[in-house]
Amino acid sequence: MRSLWVIAVFALIGCTGGYSFTGASIPPGAKTLSVATFPNNASTVNPQLSQKLTDELMQMFSSQTPLTVMNSGEGDLHVEGEITGYDTRAAALSSNDEVSMNRLTVTVKVRFTNSIDPEANFEQSFSRYRDYPASRDFSSVESSLVSEIVTELCEDIFNKAVVNW
């Protein structure tokens, strides 16, 4: 029985397929990831959004993969893009045709380059939104809405880049 455990441990240690416990599939040979700052090219600009998105994306890759994350140059895997949309619109009307809910939508265009496996490269737009009561002033809810949206956008980008479900 003890030898079975030893074999299992060595088998796990010997696996070099690049998998992590988060479900990320990192190609063998990939050691670094670079994330370029996402410029904010939306018609409405939240001055903190660019840095928040870039930082959270770097943190997600750093905490969930064995890659060394760089903020300059080009790593074995490289993420870059731009913020293309930051819009607030009416999302729902009340029974008397007044706006009851508003929606903040953030859209980013992402280019992912995998120098180890170029077939994994992609260019895609990702969009996420959050609704909030029209009775609330946007400036009072904006920060929390942006935080939630950025987290979901980063998860979408991470999953598309390195999780092969």
C-alpha positions in Angstrom: 0.0 0.0 0.0 2.8 2.4 0.9 4.5 1.8 -2.5 1.2 2.7 -4.2 1.3 6.1 -2.5 4.9 6.6 -3.5 4.1 5.8 -7.1 1.2 8.2 -7.1 3.3 11.0 -5.6 6.0 10.5 -8.2 3.5 10.3 -11.0 2.0 13.6 -9.9 5.4 15.2 -9.6 6.5 13.8 -12.9 3.6 15.3 -14.8 4.9 18.2 -16.9 1.8 18.7 -19.0 1.4 22.2 -17.7 -1.8 21.8 -15.8 -2.7 23.5 -12.6 -5.3 22.9 -9.9 -7.3 25.9 -11.3 -8.0 24.1 -14.6 -5.4 26.2 -16.5 -3.6 24.4 -19.3 -0.2 26.0 -19.8 1.8 24.7 -22.8 5.0 22.9 -21.8 7.9 25.3 -22.3 5.8 28.4 -21.4 7.5 30.2 -18.6 6.4 33.9 -18.9 3.3 35.9 -19.5 3.2 39.6 -20.3 0.2 41.8 -20.0 0.2 45.2 -21.7 -1.7 48.1 -20.2 -5.2 48.3 -21.8 -5.7 51.8 -23.1 -9.1 53.2 -22.6 -10.5 54.1 -26.0 -14.2 54.2 -25.0 -16.2 57.3 -25.7 -16.7 57.7 -21.9 -13.5 57.2 -19.9 -13.3 56.0 -16.3 -9.8 57.1 -15.4 -9.2 54.1 -13.1 -10.5 51.4 -15.4 -7.4 50.8 -17.5 -5.1 50.2 -14.6 -7.6 48.2 -12.6 -8.3 45.9 -15.5 -4.6 45.4 -16.3 -3.6 44.9 -12.6 -6.4 42.4 -11.9 -5.6 40.4 -15.1 -1.9 40.2 -14.1 -2.9 39.2 -10.5 -5.2 36.4 -11.8 -2.5 34.9 -14.1 0.1 35.2 -11.3 -2.1 33.5 -8.6 -3.6 30.8 -10.8 -0.7 29.7 -13.0 3.0 28.9 -12.5 3.9 31.6 -15.1 6.2 34.5 -14.3 4.1 37.6 -15.0 5.9 40.5 -16.6 4.5 44.0 -17.3 6.9 44.8 -20.1 8.2 43.0 -23.2 6.6 40.0 -24.6 6.3 36.8 -22.7 5.8 33.3 -24.0 2.1 34.2 -23.6 1.1 37.8 -24.2 -2.2 39.6 -23.5 -3.0 43.0 -24.9 -6.0 44.9 -25.8 -8.1 48.0 -25.3 -11.2 49.2 -23.6 -13.7 49.9 -26.3 -16.9 50.5 -24.5 -18.1 52.1 -21.2 -21.8 52.8 -21.4 -24.7 53.5 -19.1 -28.2 53.0 -20.5 -31.7 52.3 -19.3 -32.3 48.6 -18.7 -35.8 48.4 -17.4 -39.0 50.5 -17.3 -41.5 50.6 -14.4 -45.2 50.1 -14.9 -45.7 53.9 -15.5 -43.0 53.9 -18.3 -40.2 55.5 -16.1 -36.7 54.0 -16.0 -36.4 51.7 -13.0 -33.0 50.1 -13.7 -29.9 51.3 -15.5 -27.1 49.2 -16.9 -23.4 49.8 -17.0 -21.7 47.8 -19.8 -17.9 47.5 -20.2 -16.4 46.1 -23.4 -12.8 45.1 -24.0 -11.1 43.9 -27.2 -8.3 41.4 -26.4 -5.5 40.0 -28.4 -3.8 36.9 -27.0 -0.6 35.6 -28.4 0.8 32.2 -27.5 4.4 31.9 -29.0 4.6 28.2 -28.0 1.3 27.2 -29.6 0.2 29.8 -32.2 -3.1 27.9 -32.8 -4.2 29.1 -29.4 -3.9 32.8 -30.5 -7.1 34.8 -30.5 -8.6 38.2 -30.9 -12.0 38.7 -29.3 -14.2 41.2 -27.6 -15.6 40.6 -24.2 -18.4 42.4 -22.6 -20.0 42.4 -19.1 -22.6 44.5 -17.5 -24.3 45.2 -14.1 -27.7 46.7 -13.5 -28.4 49.2 -10.8 -31.5 51.0 -9.6 -32.2 54.2 -11.5 -33.0 55.9 -8.2 -29.3 55.6 -7.2 -26.8 58.2 -8.4 -24.3 56.5 -10.8 -21.3 58.0 -9.0 -22.4 56.3 -5.8 -22.4 52.8 -7.3 -19.9 53.1 -10.1 -16.8 51.8 -8.1 -18.5 48.6 -6.9 -20.1 48.0 -10.4 -16.7 48.4 -12.1 -15.0 46.1 -9.6 -17.5 43.3 -10.3 -17.4 43.8 -14.0 -13.6 43.8 -14.1 -13.4 40.6 -12.2 -15.8 38.9 -14.6 -14.0 40.3 -17.7 -10.6 39.0 -16.3 -12.2 35.6 -15.6 -13.5 35.5 -19.2 -10.1 36.4 -20.7 -8.2 34.0 -18.4 -10.6 31.1 -19.3 -10.4 31.8 -23.0 -6.6 32.1 -22.9 -5.6 29.1 -20.7 -8.6 27.0 -19.7 -9.6 24.5 -22.3 -13.1 23.3 -21.2 
